[in-house]
Amino acid sequence: MQHPEVIAADLTPWGMYLSADLVVKIVMIVLAVASIATWTVLVAKSWELSRAARQLRQARAFLLDTPSLPVAQAPVGAGVTRELVEAAQGELTLSHDVTEREGIKERVASRLERIELAHAREQRSGVGVLASIGAVGPFVGLFGTVWGIMNSFVGIAGANTTNLAVVAPGIAEALLATALGLVAAIPAVLVHNHITRTLAGVRLLVGDVSAAVQQLVSRDLDRRTVRPSVTPLRMAH
């Protein structure tokens, strides 16, 4: 009648961890750290991308209502918006003596495209670990499962009995490792998909800001276009 009490004590999550083999303990710790990393990335990236999206919407609204490319001191915000504006200003400054408008537009577009790509790579930092956790987590848990079952068979052979009190701890450890693998992997996949969709939205906003900058550049170039002067005709008369 004492066996059920022993089994109940051994099958608590903390009891299973304490009684687990060293390898299974390491597997559990790795999966727990992976789960913490998933939620950390979710909180950090959600705040970062939400802030970036808000700034980009404000910058887009400002640029769409601006008649010409803002000067360096204009309130265009920080981050990628300022980089895009400064890159366009820099190309216009370097091409001040160039009359070919299409060439200037192409160089501005090339500069802005490189900034967009660099910003997209920067925004994706830390997201790759979620894909790794989602892909590897179940297999790490499975490894702990196999190891726990092996220990169960070793315990059965050593005790020369199939008593549930001997078999249950190893099986419980194996199942706990499996559960931890799923707990780490499933949220990682869901968070990865959520952040990927959010990143796509932010990238569209960056594209909108870049398009607004290119429109302002085109407008400024049209203003710079030299129109035929009527002064020589007047002098001829």
Secondary structure, 3 states (H helix, E strand, C coil): CCHHHHHHHHCCHHHHHHHCCHHHHHHHHHHHHHHHHHHHHHHHHHHHHHHHHHHHHHHHHHHHCCCCCCCCCCCCCCCHHHHHHHHHHHHHHHCCCCCCHHHHHHHHHHHHHHHHHHHHHHHCCCCHHHHHHHHHHHHHHHHHHHHHHHHHHHHHHHHCCCCHHHHHHHHHHHHHHHHHHHHHHHHHHHHHHHHHHHHHHHHHHHHHHHHHHHHHHHHHHHHHCCCCCCHHHHHHC
